[in-house]
Structures are given as structure tokens and as C-alpha cells.
């Protein structure tokens, strides 16, 4: 816990850049984390005690300089306001969030290695991030790792976990990969799972599921000689 004098000497998020201004390496580094965010907006629509940031600077005092952020592709904090003071955050400064550090960070490996397996792992370890997830769908063979790795902070060090989807009980969610058509394109993406291992569907998938059920019901009624368009109330 920071002393009041030290805390008062630190800059506010209004004074700090929102990120390190380093552009993402490819479109998926922004697109795929946003799928996780949109899913959370649905899963936790009634909860106001969480924040999920995408490509946003996280400022903390465990590094070399409190003015130099680490910028995960995504992070999740619990026990904080969805809207800080009713407003959108420009960045995330731990000292402005009651010392609550992210419980989850996600890094996506790109064409140019960015220290995901060493430098950033050490930053998140010092910060105290409980779950550090590295997603490497294209270059995992080059890097001699697995496409999706979940590290959990145990006794001060990260330990690679096994199993997919991997359940994170402290969060109440699991994370894993899934192949589906998104925006007309078949691709792999990251998704959340419930504690029973059932995948949470995207809004588009839920809508498609409802249409399929309606079509199945209409087909069943037709088999009985019933016109679903002429039911009472239509």
C-alpha cells in the first residue's frame, strides 16, 4: 500500500497517455480481445464491479517508472467501477483504483516477438496479476510454445496450467478457443466458458440459435398440418 505522500506525488490518469502509442501488429490484436469484452458486456450485464480494458495502458509502481505503462492486449480487473466516477477511463492507474491490480491479462503474440514469454511475464509477476494468458495461434511453433497458455501466479511465480478450456475459479469464468464464422469469415477466436465448461455464445450466435429454433418449430407445426403464420395472436 502506498503512503499518502507518495500517492499524492503520482500523476493522475488525466496527465498520462492512454497507451504507449505502439500500434498493434495486426487487426486481430484489437478485434479478438474486443470479442471477449462484448461477451462480458452480455454475461455480466448486471454487474458493475468489473472493468475490461483493450490495448490500454496500465500504470503501476512496481516497475522502473510509474509514468511508463505496460499495455496488455486486454486485462480484467474485479472490484472496480465499470465507469470510473461515471466516466470512461483513459488509462488504468493502479493507485487510482484502490490498489486493485488486474486479475487477468492477455497478450497476443505477433509477427515480431514482444517479450510475451519473458519480459512481460516478469512485469505481470511483479505486479501480482493472478492469471497471465498468452495467445499465439500463428507463431507457437516458432516460439516453441503452445497456441494458448495460461499461467497462474503461485507462491510468487507463474506456473503453466493445463486443460482447455481452463477454468479460473477466482473469476468464475473459463477461457479457451473456438472456431466459428464471425462477420462472414471462418476463424478461431478466444471465448469465455461457464464453470461447467459450457461456452458463452456471441450475440450473433444467440440470434442464429433463436432463428433455428423458430424454423424447427415452424417445420414441426407444418408436419402436423398447422400453418404457423395463422396461429392465434399472429
Secondary structure by P-SEA (a helix, b strand, c coil): cccaaaaaacccccccccccccccccccaaaaaaaaaaaaaaaccccccccccccbbbbbcccccccbbbbccccccccccccccccccccccccccccccccbbbbbbcccccccccaaaaaaaaacccbbbbbbcccccccccccbbbbbbcccbbbbbbccccccccccccccccccccccbbbbbbbccccccbbbbcaaaaaaaaaaaaaaaaaaaaaacccccccccc
